[in-house]
């Protein structure tokens, strides 16, 4: 049995507003095994980035709090850790690639100084040693002429190079877990492919685990061992990449897959879309949160939120269409009878 590196159990993240606490995620559970890539997929506004920031405990700097649940990392509960402890873990044992490389990099420091900072902080390297290692990291992520690039500022580099710099910073201390939040969103198609190839290569070489956040099911198919589908702050379906693509069960997952050009039939046909839009935070519908957009919505969907039913081995889906299936173990105490 694979050893779990990260295990999130029933985590709720909220933001305190003048109208009270507003939940951004609602009792989500995700696990990442050692050496595994798990993709968290869903539309913008589903709570994916909030989840990643909560794991790193950076959500508190954005006005959010972990209301309940556990975030176990190698057995340690990060949700209960003090920020002093988290500062030792962030950038060292857990690293993150942020969405926009240009905003993630500091424009007033050279890229070499930004890579060397974590080496000095977490590994007690001297400035000379840290800069030498920064050059080696630039070589590792495929940047040409690293001895020159290490002295340049972010505005002197292309978007693809800046993304590689962000990856180099994340990998500086050889983390056990890499969280990649939409790492290819702002890049053109050819550079996207290069970045994904780079992540696969580095994972094979370094043996790290990856939690990849994306809205692109094509990226998930290429990268993932396991996929968790997120909608409006909740995990609605989870399974191996083969199960999700061969046997999608939740209507939202089916809609995401049908929205891929050429996924079904020949290219050139009408592109399928999911009607409506994701509900704003704090304004969820009664019952299943997907019911206003779902083509299969029933009366029970509009009145009761479904638990996760086991549609196949290790493949839960939170949809009343599968109410004749066994309920996932964690949800048994929460099932309300129709």
N, C-alpha and C positions, 0 to 999 in steps of 0.2 A: 504494500500500500504506500502511495506517495506521501511524503512528509509535507505538511502544510507550513508555509512560510508566513502567510498573512491570512487571518481569518476574521472577517467582520461579521458580527452577529447582532441582528436587530438594531442597527444603528439609525437613530433619528437625529437629523441636524436641523436647527431652526435659527431664525433671526428674530430678535426682539424689535417690535415696531410699536408705534403709538397705539395700535389696535391689539397689542398683545403678541404672543409668540406665533410666528408663521413657520410651518414646517416646509423645508426644502427637500428633505428625504424622509421617508416613512418606513422605519424598521427594515432596512435593507440588510441582506446577508450575502456576502461574497467570500470566496476562498481562493487563494493562489498558492499552488504547490511549488516546491523548490524546482527551479529550472523550467517552469511552465509560463506560457503566455496566455493571459486571460484578457479578452476584449470586452469592454463595457460600451455598448452601442445604444443609440437613441438620438432623437431629434434635439436640436438646441433647446434648452430650457427643461430638459428631463432631469437634471440634477447630477450629471456626470462629473463636471468640474468641481461642484460642491463636495462630492464624495471624495475626490482626490485631495482637495484642500483639507478635508476633515481628517483623512488618514495622516497627513503631515502635521495636523493641528495648526495649520495656517489659517483655517477658517475663522479663528478667533480674532485675527488681525483685520478681517473683513466684516466684523460685526456679528459673526455667527457663533453658535455654541453647539457642542455635541450634547444633546438633551438626554439621550439614553443609549444603551448598547455597549458592546465591547469592540475594540480594535486590537486583536491579538497579533503581535509581530514576534515570531520566535518565542511565543509563550508570554511575552510582556504585554500588558494592556496599555496601549498608547493613550486611550481615552482617559485613563487615570493618572498619566504621567504629568509631571510638572514641566513648564516650558523650559526650564534649565536643562532637564533631561532630554527634551525634544531637540534642543539646539545641538546636542552631541550626536543625535541620531540623524537629523536632517543633513543631507549633503554627504554623509558618511555611509551609514548602513542603508538608508533610503534616500534616493535622489529623484529629482523630477525634471522632466522636460516640459516647459510651459508652452502655451499655444503660439504666442507671437514672439519669435526670437528677437525682433528689434526692440520690443518693450521689455524683454527679459534681461537684455544686456545693458550695462551702464554706459552711456555715451561718453563719459569723461575719463574712462580708464581704458587702457589697451586691452585687447582680448587676452593677451598673455597674463597680465596682472589679475584678470578676473578668474582665469583658470587656476593660477598659482595661489589665490586667496584660500581656497578650500584645502589645498595641500598644506599650507602653513598652519591653518586653524585646526584641522583634524589629524594631521600626521606629523605635526611639529617639524616640518621641513624648513631648512634655511631658505632665504630668498633666492639664493643661487641654485640650490637643489630644486626648489619648486618651479623656477623658470625653465630649468633643463627638462623636468618632467612635463611641463606644459608643452614644450616643443614635441616631445615624444607622443603626447596625447593628440596633438594636431596631426601627426603622422598617422596615428591609429585611426582617426576618423576621416582620413583621406584628403586632407588639405595640402595642396602642393606648396613648395617653398615655405615650410613652417617657420624657419628661422626669420623670414621676413614678415610673415603674417602675424607672428606672435607680438610684434611691435606696433601693429596697426589698430585703429579704432573701429568700432562696429560699422560706422557710416562708410568706411572705406571698403567694405566687403559686400558681396551679393547676399540675397536672402537665403540661398542654399548654403553658402559658407557660414552665415550667422547661425543657421540651424545646426550645422556641424559643430560650431563653437559651443553652443548650448549643450549639445550631446557630450562634448569633451568635458565641460564643467561637471555634468552629471556623473560621468564615469571616472572622474579624477581619483576618487577614493575607493574605486572598485566596489560599488554598492551591491548588497544582496537583492534589493528590490528596486527596479526602475519604473517610475510612473511616467508614462508618456501621454500628455494631454494634447490630443489633436496635433501630433508632431509634423504633419504634412499639409495642414490646412492652407497656409499662405503661400505654398510653393507650386510651381508649374508641374505638369504631369511627369516629365522626365526626371526632375529633381526629386519628386515624391518617391518614385521607384528607387532612386539611388539611396534615399534616406531609409526606406524600409529594408532594402538589401543590407545596408550598413547595420541596422538594428539586429537583424537576424544573424549576421556574421559575428557581431560583438557578443550577442547572447551565447552563441556556440563556443566562442573563445573564453568568455569570462564566467559562464555558468550561472548568470543572474536570472532572476524571475522578472517578468514584465507585466504590468497592468497597463494596457493600451486603451485609451479613451478615444472613441471616434464616432462619427455619424455615418461613416462610409462602410456599408456592408461588404464592399469589394476588398477594402483594406483588412477587415476582420477575417474574411475568407482566406486571405493570403498569409496572415500573421498568427491567427489564434489557434490554440489548442482547445480552448473553451470560450464560449460566448455567453454573456449575461445581457439581456435586453432590458433597458430601463425606460420607463414612461412615467412622467409626472411625479418623479420622486420615489418610484417603487420598481423593484425588479419583477417583471411580468413573465419572463421565461428565461430558462438557463439550460445549457446542455453543451455537449461536445460540438465542435464545429461541424462535424458530419451530421449529427442529429438535427442541429438548427437549420442547416441548408437542405438536408434530404427530407426532414419531417417537421417543418415549422408548424407550431400548434396554435399559439396565441394569434388572434387576428391582427394585432399590431405588428408582430414579427412577419407575418405573411405580407402585410402591406409594405413593410420596409424592403423585403426581398423583391416584390413585384415592381417596386419603384426603380430597380436597377435596370438601365437600358440593356435590352437583349437577354435579360435573365430567363424569360420565357418566350419561346418562339423566335421568329426572325427579327432582326433589327429593322427599324423603319416603321414599326407599328405604333399605335397610340401608347404614350407613356402613362402608366398607371400612377395615380396619386392617391394619398390618403386625404379624404375630405376633412375640412375644418382645420383647426390648429390646436396645439397643446394648451391646456388651460393655464392661466396665470397662477403663480404661487399663491396659496391661500384661498383659491377660488375653485377647488375641486368639485366635480359633480357628485351627487349622492350615488352610492353604490359603486360599481366598477368605474374607475377613473377614465377608462377608455370608451365607455358606453355611448357618449354623444357622437363619436366618430366611427363606431363599429357597425358593419353591415349585418352582424349576427345578433345584435342586442335583443335580449328578452326582458320580460318584466322583472325577473329576479336581478338582472344586471343593473337595473335602475334603482334598486332598493337596497341591495346588499353587496358589499365588497367581497370578491371571491378569495378564498385561500389558495394556496398552491397545490394543484393536483398533480400526481405523478403520471404523466402521459406515457412514459417509458422509463426504463432503468436510468436513474440519475438525470432525469429530464423533466423538471417541474414546470408547469405553466399555470398562471393565476387567471383562470377563465372558467365561467360556469358551464361552458360547452362540455367540460370534462368532469362534471359533478358525479358521474358514475365510476370515476377512477379513485384509487386510494389517495388520501390527503397526505401531503408531505409531513413528515414526523414533527417538525417544528411548529406546524400550523394546527395540529390536531386540537389543541386546547382553545383555539381561537375561532373554530368553525361555529357559525350560527346556523341553526336549522332554518330552512326556507319556510 
